[in-house]
Amino acid sequence: MKQLQMSYGQSQCKRLKSALIGGKKITRLNAYIDLGIFELSSRIGELEKQGIVISRQRITVYNRYGEKTNVMEYRIEKTENNG
């Protein structure tokens, strides 16, 4: 069972890393919808353990009821080292 969880998380990390390197900004909701990642913070932590520097910014969005709410947005800053 542990091996299955490891490969599952690794494939999610690959999708997340590819999206971030491609310039996409990721929130928990679009990680779930677009990438099939439910535990985004865990995958972010795994990428950071690999040495990838990921920026965080709290942004304000509107929920389905029209109310303002804050969510975390993740991205990789463009540098000479990562594109």
PLY file of the C-alpha trace (Angstrom):
ply
format ascii 1.0
element vertex 83
property float x
property float y
property float z
element edge 82
property int vertex1
property int vertex2
end_header
0.00 0.00 0.00
2.83 2.43 0.83
4.41 1.92 -2.62
1.11 2.75 -4.33
0.83 5.99 -2.36
4.40 6.95 -3.21
3.97 6.56 -6.97
0.58 8.30 -6.87
2.07 11.32 -5.10
5.05 11.36 -7.42
2.87 11.51 -10.54
0.93 14.38 -8.95
4.23 16.14 -8.26
5.22 15.76 -11.89
1.95 17.34 -13.07
2.26 20.15 -10.53
5.91 20.84 -11.35
5.14 20.94 -15.07
2.27 23.40 -14.55
4.33 25.66 -12.28
7.35 25.66 -14.58
4.99 26.44 -17.45
4.06 29.67 -15.65
0.69 28.62 -14.25
-0.44 30.03 -10.90
-2.02 27.29 -8.77
-4.66 27.47 -6.05
-6.11 24.53 -4.17
-9.27 24.59 -6.27
-7.60 24.62 -9.67
-5.07 22.02 -8.50
-8.01 19.72 -7.81
-9.95 20.55 -10.99
-7.08 20.88 -13.49
-4.45 18.53 -12.07
-6.39 16.02 -9.96
-4.48 17.02 -6.81
-6.48 17.12 -3.59
-3.64 17.62 -1.07
-1.89 20.54 -2.77
0.08 21.62 0.31
1.61 18.14 0.57
2.71 18.17 -3.07
4.12 21.71 -2.66
6.14 20.49 0.33
7.47 17.55 -1.67
8.59 19.83 -4.50
10.28 22.17 -2.03
12.17 19.20 -0.56
13.52 18.67 -4.09
14.92 22.21 -3.99
12.25 23.96 -6.04
11.56 27.48 -4.76
7.81 28.16 -4.81
6.36 31.58 -4.07
3.14 31.99 -2.09
0.69 34.85 -2.20
-2.64 35.19 -0.45
-5.24 36.42 -2.94
-8.87 37.44 -2.56
-11.50 35.63 -4.62
-15.28 35.38 -4.53
-17.01 32.15 -3.50
-20.21 30.82 -5.09
-22.28 33.06 -2.81
-20.52 36.21 -3.93
-18.60 36.54 -0.67
-14.94 37.52 -0.57
-12.57 34.85 0.70
-8.79 34.51 0.80
-6.91 31.63 -0.77
-3.23 30.80 -1.23
-1.79 31.00 -4.73
1.46 29.24 -5.60
3.86 29.97 -8.46
7.48 29.74 -9.50
9.15 33.07 -10.16
10.92 33.27 -13.51
14.69 33.35 -13.02
17.73 32.52 -15.12
17.87 29.10 -13.43
14.30 27.94 -14.09
13.35 29.61 -17.38
0 1
1 2
2 3
3 4
4 5
5 6
6 7
7 8
8 9
9 10
10 11
11 12
12 13
13 14
14 15
15 16
16 17
17 18
18 19
19 20
20 21
21 22
22 23
23 24
24 25
25 26
26 27
27 28
28 29
29 30
30 31
31 32
32 33
33 34
34 35
35 36
36 37
37 38
38 39
39 40
40 41
41 42
42 43
43 44
44 45
45 46
46 47
47 48
48 49
49 50
50 51
51 52
52 53
53 54
54 55
55 56
56 57
57 58
58 59
59 60
60 61
61 62
62 63
63 64
64 65
65 66
66 67
67 68
68 69
69 70
70 71
71 72
72 73
73 74
74 75
75 76
76 77
77 78
78 79
79 80
80 81
81 82
